Amino acid sequence: EIQVNQDLLQAGGADAFDGILAKANDVATPFFTSNHSAHNKFVQAGVHERDMYVSISSAAINAIATVFVESWDDVLVTKALDGLQNAAYICSYFELNEQFNQILELLLGFGLDYVGSVTTLIYTAGLGLKNSEANGPKEDDNQMIPGLEAELVARGIPNLPKSLLSTLNADSGSPSVHFDISDMAGSAAHRGLLSLQCALTLGKRHLTLVREAWPMFLEVIFALRDVKSLPPGLSDLDDFADSRGNPLPMSVFANQSQQRVNEDIQSMVPSETPDTGFLSSIFGFGHPSLSHEKEVQAGNTQTQFPLSETLQKVTQLGELNKIIMKTSDVAMAKRILIAMLSSMFPDDDDEETTSDPLFEHNSVFVLE
């Protein structure tokens, strides 16, 4: 067709060109299928749809995950997370367990990086060492939380997105709420927290599908324990009580183990200015705001930025204590135990691994 049109242009010049344009306009009137109720009926997906999804899922998930990690646009980050969550729901529908666990590991990994950055922020501000005094960590937990919130405000980190807070505070049985663009402000800076909430929700709703993701699940639990965000019944060690039911204080070994971990993490904390370094790559201070609504940072207060309470709320809604301690599914309990024992006896069981204070710290927790 291109050759024919070229020949016509050479033969007739402008007149032939006008004829081509006239022919292009001589097309049928477009016809659109009516919005009949029959077209809105739900048709159950079958093998054909499953194969189509499998053929594109890997590349699509990688592309969406790249956007989720690289973008600093709040709305785009939120949409990318919705895409990963929808992909996980499709995997659960088609019983694609391997792909479901890959998505879950991906989301848990983003959440683990976020919780790790919060831990680094705590020790950068010198708040972590307060928990290693002789009386044990429990008595100083309340001192750490206000210090963390003040440090976040001082660094100019955006507030938590209202969409996340509304989701956490909403009744689990209520229908999904429509959020304005302004409600998503802060999503890019706290994408790891959004990812963690999404992963724990998927894990709770589709627990029987969780298999290969269990080791990463445990890593997240270890990290949440270090920022005091696990339910007390799951996080307390040496939780023995006297005859009146009062919990006994932490043992000498538990205090020494915590002290070694604090000192080890403190030694690895990067020295940085508030606008550069590792933390800026997580929370994004120093990046221009790409939120679609301007946000006033000067009004940040602890009540507007309840990060510690939000982490605890995310963990509570994830029902980690019920999953780990109260499951009645024998096969699932076996998978959990295998993952726990593997964390205590890693494949590279060399002196370097076993001498790591975090290895001892986590192994004692797993044993408990």
Secondary structure, DSSP 4 states (H G I P E B T S, - for coil): -HHHHHHHHHHHTHHHHHHHHHHHH--PPP------GGGGS-----HHHHHHHHHHHHHHHHHHHHHHHH---HHHHHHHHHHHHHHHHHHHHTT-HHHHHHHHHHHHHHHHHHHHHHHHHHHHTT-GGGGGSTT-GGGGHHHHHHHHHHHHHHTTPPPPPHHHHHHHHS-TTSPPPP--GGGGTTTTTTHHHHHHHHHHHHHHHTGGG-STTHHHHHHHHHHHHHTT-S-HHHH-SS--B-TTSPBPPPPHHHHHHHHHHHHHHHHHPPP--TTSSHHHHHH-TTSPP--SS---STT--TTT--HHHHHHHHHHHHTHHHHHHS---HHHHHHHHHHHHHHHS-SS--HHHHT-HHHHHHHHHHH-
